């Protein structure tokens, strides 16, 4: 029997983690072509399979004790709010983002903050301890209870965790970690999956929260099997343009809180600065009013966000197909809005180049932006300038109907605080809300009505 292990060759899908005993051109699970890669691996025998639990007896759910200490707070207010109040003890979080976006910086700052309350182990598989120290020097002073380990061997990492007994572990990155018993190289789907499973077992057994830093591909997808996202408890994506200072963190999975929240940070020379008023941050650099510029609002979790949409509509050169480019907004929603304008307002957009962008680099696919996109398109095509005191919020149906959106009253209150004086919104929503004093409501039930109220929304000379 030996040690109960045997070798086999399998083919892993790099997109979804599905495995096949032989190569096929198209993955049967995710239907992607050319994603199966061959790997020789060592598979544990059934005698070695163990559960994630700690041999506890069944408990009555209502009698399970939970207190405030169940969460480990990072002292980064925006990040703690994003994940529901802090990292839950024994949970595993996956922090994902493009190279150079700031994943290691954010996690090192969080580790330093947590280390003021106990020992924290920061495991770097991509830098030496000295290199990590160089990066830490520009972020400020760290407590002596923050330990750094340059290691990629999972067995050794587990040994140091057992010896140190930290209150938080950070693995930077999961793609560089490996299990000796697997013959595949670090970063291979089988290695990533096996390392994650072992780290999940470690977290549940010791009640230590673990943060895994993950790299992404050039398509901004998680490098490795997508099954990794299903294994962990929380998945946070850190996004942004490296040429700009704004960073947006969003939760795509959270077993212990909402997935509707977003957190904004500004990357500075000293690390991350929290953006606690994103609307003010996104609107403060507005230039003079111009055609194609409209303010829109959407509710992202508990945080209302106001931003500027800019649109440029130009004629297409003869013989060249028109281009529709969307930066920061969902391209499919842009196509929907242009189709609605063509059908119900009569605007000829089929032969036009359309460029739409959100200010500040923040991305959103919220249907609440539909009405603002439509107003921005009309503004650019007709050369009219909207008042800087007006914002739009509403979803467009294919019938041209303007529909209400959630959290509208919260958006109106935030708009009043920011100094806006008027809002264009769905007529059906007016009966359901109590708008704050000082904001005029332009209620429209159909996109054609927007054209009729345009004179009341324009900037007065």
MOCOR-V716445 format. One record per pair of residues at least 6 apart in sequence whose C-alpha atoms are under 8 Angstrom apart, sorted by the first residue. I is the first residue (numbers start at 1). J is the second residue. Records with the same first field share a line. If there is no record, write none. Layout:
# MOCOR-V716445
I=J / J
This chain:
# MOCOR-V716445
4=44 / 45 / 46 / 47 / 48
5=42 / 43 / 44 / 45
6=42 / 43 / 44 / 45
7=40 / 41 / 42 / 43
8=40 / 41 / 42 / 43
9=21 / 38 / 39 / 40 / 41
10=19 / 20 / 21 / 22 / 38 / 39 / 40 / 41
11=19 / 20 / 21 / 22 / 23 / 36 / 37 / 38 / 39
12=18 / 19 / 20 / 35 / 36 / 37 / 38 / 39 / 189 / 190
13=19 / 27 / 35 / 36 / 37 / 189 / 225
14=35 / 36 / 37 / 189 / 223 / 224 / 225 / 226
15=30 / 32 / 35 / 224 / 225 / 226
16=29 / 30 / 225 / 226 / 227
17=189 / 224 / 225 / 226 / 227
18=27 / 29 / 225
19=36
23=36 / 37 / 38
24=36
25=33 / 34 / 35 / 36
26=32 / 33 / 34 / 35 / 36
27=33 / 34 / 35 / 36
39=184 / 190
40=182 / 183 / 184
41=182 / 183 / 184 / 190
42=181 / 182 / 183
43=182
51=201
52=200 / 201 / 204 / 205
53=201 / 204 / 205
54=204 / 205
70=88 / 89
71=85 / 86 / 87 / 88 / 89
72=86 / 87 / 88 / 89 / 114 / 209
73=80 / 85 / 86 / 87 / 114
74=80 / 86 / 87 / 110 / 111 / 113 / 114
75=110 / 113 / 114
76=110 / 274
77=274
78=263 / 264 / 274 / 275 / 276
79=86 / 249 / 263
80=86 / 87
81=263
82=249 / 250 / 251 / 261 / 262 / 263
83=234 / 251 / 254 / 256 / 257 / 258
84=256 / 257 / 258
87=209
88=209 / 256
89=207 / 208 / 209
90=203 / 204 / 205 / 206 / 207 / 208 / 209 / 210
91=200 / 203 / 204 / 207 / 208 / 209 / 210 / 232 / 233 / 234
92=200 / 203 / 209 / 210 / 211 / 212 / 232 / 233 / 234
93=209 / 210 / 211 / 212 / 232 / 233 / 234 / 235 / 236
94=211 / 212 / 213 / 214 / 229 / 232 / 233 / 234 / 235 / 236
95=103 / 211 / 212 / 213 / 214 / 235 / 236 / 237 / 238
96=103 / 213 / 214 / 215 / 216 / 222 / 235 / 236 / 237 / 238
97=103 / 214 / 215 / 216 / 220 / 237 / 238 / 239
98=215 / 216 / 217 / 220 / 238 / 239
99=215 / 216
100=242
101=238 / 239 / 240 / 241 / 242 / 247
102=238
103=213 / 238
104=172 / 213
105=271 / 272
106=271 / 272
107=170
108=122 / 136
109=139 / 271
111=120 / 121 / 122 / 146 / 168 / 170
112=120 / 142 / 143 / 146
114=120 / 168
115=143 / 145 / 146
116=143 / 145
118=145 / 166 / 167
119=145 / 146 / 147 / 164 / 165 / 166 / 167 / 168
120=145 / 146 / 147 / 166 / 167 / 168 / 169
121=146 / 147 / 148 / 149 / 161 / 166 / 168 / 169 / 170
122=146 / 147 / 148 / 149 / 169 / 170 / 171 / 172
123=148 / 149 / 150 / 151 / 157 / 169 / 170 / 171 / 172
124=132 / 148 / 149 / 150 / 151 / 152 / 171 / 172 / 173
125=150 / 151 / 152 / 171 / 172 / 173 / 176 / 177
126=150 / 172 / 173 / 176
127=150
128=150
129=148 / 149 / 150
132=148
136=142
138=269 / 270 / 271
139=270 / 271
140=270
151=157 / 177
152=176 / 177 / 178
153=177 / 178 / 179 / 180
154=177 / 178 / 179 / 180 / 195
155=179 / 180
158=202
161=169
166=208
167=208 / 209
168=208 / 209 / 210 / 211
169=208 / 209 / 210 / 211
170=210 / 211 / 212 / 213
171=210 / 211 / 212 / 213
172=212 / 213 / 214
173=212 / 213 / 214 / 215
174=187 / 192 / 195 / 196 / 212 / 213 / 214
175=186 / 187 / 188 / 192 / 214 / 215 / 223 / 224
176=186 / 187
177=186 / 187 / 191 / 192 / 195
178=185 / 186 / 187 / 191 / 192 / 195
179=191 / 194 / 195
182=190 / 191
184=190 / 191
185=191
186=192
187=224
188=224
189=224 / 225
192=224 / 225 / 228
193=225 / 227 / 228
196=228 / 231 / 232
197=231
199=210
200=232
202=208
203=209 / 210
214=222 / 223
215=222 / 223
216=222 / 223
217=223
229=235
233=253 / 254 / 255 / 256
234=251 / 252 / 253 / 254 / 255
235=251 / 252 / 253 / 254
236=249 / 250 / 251 / 252 / 253
237=249 / 250 / 251 / 252
238=247 / 248 / 249 / 250
239=247 / 248 / 249
240=246 / 247 / 248 / 361 / 362
241=247 / 361
244=361
245=266 / 267 / 268
246=264 / 265 / 266 / 267 / 360 / 361 / 362
247=264 / 265 / 266 / 267
248=262 / 263 / 264 / 265 / 362
249=262 / 263 / 264 / 265
250=259 / 260 / 261 / 262 / 263
251=258 / 259 / 260 / 261 / 262
252=259
253=259
258=301
259=301
260=300 / 301
261=300 / 301 / 302 / 303
262=300 / 301 / 303
263=275
264=274 / 275 / 276 / 278
265=272 / 273 / 274 / 275
266=272 / 273 / 274 / 275
267=273
275=281
278=305 / 306
279=304 / 305 / 306 / 307
280=306 / 418
282=306 / 307 / 308 / 359 / 360
283=306 / 307 / 308 / 359
289=385 / 386 / 387 / 388
290=384 / 385 / 386
291=376 / 379 / 380 / 383 / 384 / 385 / 386
292=309 / 310 / 311 / 312 / 376 / 377 / 378 / 379 / 380 / 381 / 383 / 384 / 385
293=308 / 309 / 310 / 311 / 376 / 379 / 380 / 385 / 386
294=308 / 309 / 310 / 372 / 373 / 375 / 376 / 386 / 388 / 390 / 391 / 392
295=306 / 307 / 308 / 309 / 372 / 388 / 390 / 391 / 392
296=306 / 307 / 308 / 309 / 369 / 372 / 391 / 392 / 393
297=304 / 305 / 306 / 307 / 368 / 369 / 391 / 392 / 393 / 411
298=304 / 305 / 306 / 366 / 368 / 369 / 393 / 411
299=305 / 406 / 407 / 411
304=410 / 411 / 414
307=358 / 359
308=358 / 359
309=356 / 357 / 358 / 359 / 372 / 373 / 376
310=356 / 357 / 358 / 359 / 376
311=354 / 355 / 356 / 357 / 373 / 376 / 377 / 380
312=353 / 354 / 355 / 356 / 377 / 380 / 381
313=352 / 353 / 354 / 355 / 377 / 380 / 381
314=352 / 353 / 354
315=351 / 352 / 353
316=322 / 351 / 352 / 353
321=351
322=350 / 351 / 352 / 353 / 354
323=352 / 353 / 354 / 355
324=331 / 353 / 354 / 355
325=331 / 354 / 355 / 356
326=334 / 355 / 356 / 357
327=356 / 357 / 358 / 361 / 363
328=357 / 358 / 361 / 362 / 363 / 364
329=356 / 357 / 358 / 363 / 364 / 365
330=364 / 365
333=365 / 367 / 370
334=370 / 373
336=398
337=370 / 373 / 374 / 396
338=349 / 374
340=396 / 398 / 399 / 400
341=347 / 374 / 400 / 447
342=348 / 349
344=400 / 447 / 448
345=447 / 448
367=394 / 395 / 396
368=393 / 394 / 395 / 405
369=392 / 393 / 394 / 395
370=393 / 394 / 395 / 396
371=392 / 393 / 394 / 395 / 396 / 402
372=391 / 392 / 393 / 394
375=450
378=384
379=385 / 386
384=458
385=458 / 459
386=457 / 458 / 459
387=457 / 458 / 459 / 460
388=420 / 459
389=419 / 420 / 421 / 422
390=420 / 421 / 422 / 423 / 424 / 457
391=420 / 422 / 423 / 424
392=423 / 424 / 425
393=405 / 423 / 424 / 425 / 426
394=402 / 403 / 404 / 405 / 424 / 425 / 426
395=402 / 403 / 404 / 405
396=402 / 403 / 447
397=403
400=446 / 447 / 448
401=445 / 446 / 447
402=425 / 426 / 427 / 444 / 445 / 446 / 447
403=426 / 427 / 428 / 429 / 445
404=425 / 426 / 427 / 428 / 429
408=433
409=433 / 434 / 435
412=423 / 435 / 436 / 439
413=435 / 436
415=421
416=436 / 438 / 439
420=439
421=438 / 439 / 440
422=439 / 440 / 441 / 442
423=439 / 440 / 441 / 442
424=441 / 442 / 443 / 444
425=441 / 442 / 443 / 444
426=443 / 444 / 445
427=443 / 444 / 445
428=445
430=443
442=453
444=450
